[in-house]
Amino acid sequence: MAILIFTIYLLNFIFAFYLVFFRSKETSVTWAWLLCFIMVPVVGFLLYIFFGYGLKGEVFHEVNKQMKLEFEQLDLPRTSPADLYSTQASNPENQELAEFLQNISGTPLTHHNSYTLYSDGKQKFDALKNDLRRAQDTINIEYYAFVTDTLGMSILNILIEKAREGVRVHLLYDALGSKGVDPKKFEPLIEAGGKVEIFITSQRSLKHFRANYHDHHKLVIIDGQIGYIGGFNVADQYAGTTKKFGYWRDTHVRLVGPICSLLQYEFLLSWNVSVTKQRRITLTKNLFFTYQALDLVEGNDMQLIASGPDENKQQIKLTFIKLINSAKKRVWIQTPYLIPDDSVIDALKIAKRSGIDVRIMVPDKPDHPFIFRVTQFYAEALIKEGIDIYSYKNGFLHSKVLIMDHDVCVVGSANQDIRSYKLNFEASAVAFSTKLNQELTTAYENDLKKSEQWKMETFNNMSLWIKFKQKVSRLVSPIM
C-alpha cells in the first residue's frame, strides 16, 4: 500500500511539474494549481485536465488568421461612406485612446453610430423581438446562455417563423452556460432552414471540450445593420421573472451604424471556429451593411474590443487598465464579479491616489456563493485603499459597465474578473459618447439610491468562518 501511495504522489508530482511549468501561465495561476495538486493529488490532476488545460491553438489561430485576412480584404472603408470608418476620433482629446484600441483590436474605429440603452430585461427583449420580426435577410445570434424556457421559446418561435420566410438564421450558444436547454426544441428551427450550433469549447468531443473556456458573448446582428451587445442572456431569470433572483439589473445596448459590421465579424469568427469547413460562412461584402441608404446623423464613435484564451494580448483587461489610467475625473464600474488581478488592482489604486473618483458597484446577493466570497475579499482590500464599494440591493446586479470621465464608457459581456480577462471569449463596446456616458451615469446614480456602501465595519463584523471562506476562495481565484 505504501508503494502504491508513493507511486501516486510521484506521478502526481511529475504531471504537476510538466503541466504547470512547461505550459506558460502567470505566476499566480501556477501557484494556485500547485496548491490544488498538493491538497488533492490525482483529483487535482483531473481538475487541471478539465479546467486548466489550454486550447488547441492550431484550431483557433488558423481560423483567426484566416478571418482577419478576409476581413481586411473586404476593405469596408472603401465600400461605405468615407467618414464611417477611420483612424481619427471625432474628439481630438480621445485620439490617443482611440489609437490604442485600434492597435490592440485590429479593427477600425467607427463613426455615426446610434444606440438605445436598456437596463430592464422586459424592455430589452421586447425591442429585440420587434427587430427580429422585421428581419429581411439575416439573423445571427450568439449567447452564452440560451435556455429553452418561456423567454427562450418566445424568441425561438420568432426565429422559426423567420426561417420559414426565407431569412437566414444562425444561432450559436454555449452549452455549459445554457443549463436547462433542451436541444430537441431547436429541431423545428433546423427543419425550417435555420442553423444551430454549440460553441466549440462546450461541444461534447474530447478534442474540443474545455470546462474553463466559455463563449461569454451576448450578440445579435439583424440584417447586418442592427446589433445588440451587453450583459443580458436569454433565460427567464434575465427577464426578472424568477423568485431566486427577483429583479435582474443589467445593461444592454441596441446599435445601428457601422459598429454592427464589427459585431457581425465577431459572430462569424465564433461561428466558423465552431463548425466544419463545409458549414462555415464565407465572408462577403453583402454580409456587411454599407449604410449608404441610411441617414446616419448621430455622431457616436464606437469600437469593439474582443478577446479570448486563443490570444495572449488580453485586450479586454488592457482596455480596462488604459481607461482607468486615462481618467481625469472619475471611473465608475458595475460588475457582478469582482476578482481583479494585480495589474487592475494597481491601476485602481493609482487612480484613487491621483484624486480620481473611483466607485465600484457589485451585487448584494450571490448567484455563485464561492465567487461571491472572493468578491467580498477584494472589495475589502480595495476599501482599505479608499475606493468606494457599493452593494446593489434591489435584486441581482449583472451589469458590466465602466464609465470614464464625461464622454467614454464601456458596455458589454466582460466582468471585472480573471475569467473575463483571459479565460472567456468576451466582447464589449467602447463608446466615445457624451450622451451615452450621461445616460449610464444617470442609471448608476439611480442604482446608488438602491445600494448600500460597504464600510470596513461591514467586514469587521463578519464571522471567522466567513472570513476563512473568503481567504480560501481568494487562494484559488486565479483559476476560477
C-alpha angles and dihedrals in degrees: 000000000000090000091050093051091047091050092050092051092046093051090045090053093048093049091045092050093049101039096044105035099035094047111070112244137148116273094247091053092047092053092046091055092045089054089051092050092049098045097043109021116197090008088061089053092052090048089053092052092054101033109020106034111105132239128275094266097196092061097051100036094049094051091041091053093046094049094048091050091051091046090054090049091056087069092200095180089065096047095050134051107297095240095058097074124030145127094247123092115223089232111052089211088069096048097101092050092045091053091049091052092048092049095053097038101043091217129101130262109253128216140200096033122159126203146185118212122219127189096161121074098217092053093047095049093044089055092046093051091050091052092047091053090054095050114129107178119005140011117190117183128181122175136166087216123028107163123185094228126117095297094039093050092049089058094039091054090056090050090052091051093049093047089054088053090057100261112145105241124191121180121186122180140169109245094204091053094044098071109175096027117143107210091197089069089066091062096089089054091051091047089052090056101267122131124228125187139172117232111259099248093055096046114116095241111113088221093061107023115110120169093200103049116073136179095237095175122127101193135151124177119184121194088338091280108074120058139180126201133164144079106309117106124191110266135099093260090062090057089054094244100123126090094219095067104014114194112021113214111198141142129236135159132211109214135199120183141053091317084078089068088061091049089050091051092050092050092050091052091053092045097047094048090053100050138058119270090258092058098046119118112239112228110241131162093249089069089065117065112228097206093218089131094049128086100225103190102156117092106213114144112211138178131190117226116193131170142165145169090277089075133053098212097085089210094180094054094044090051091054091048092047092051093047091048092046096052117118100182115004150002115195117183135188119191135153091214124041108193104131123174124237095270093056092043090053091049090052091048092050092048093050093048089049091061097260117148101242118185131168126191122199135170122278091217132047129241086182110031095199092053091044090060090053089050089054091050094054092041090058091048092052093045088058086059091055096258115144114239122189130189117214111227105180097086127302122335111215098155118132105201138143120190117193123190113309105314113028127076143155128220123174148089100302121109126199093259140101091253091062092041096056117350107052132060101245138178128191133171119231111205129196094202130130090196097052090042090055093047091051089047091053091049091048092050090050089051090052088062088059095044140081122223112234113229130186087260088064090063098034089061094052118109122256089246092058091046089050091053090048093053095045090048090051092054092062096033093106089066098038 
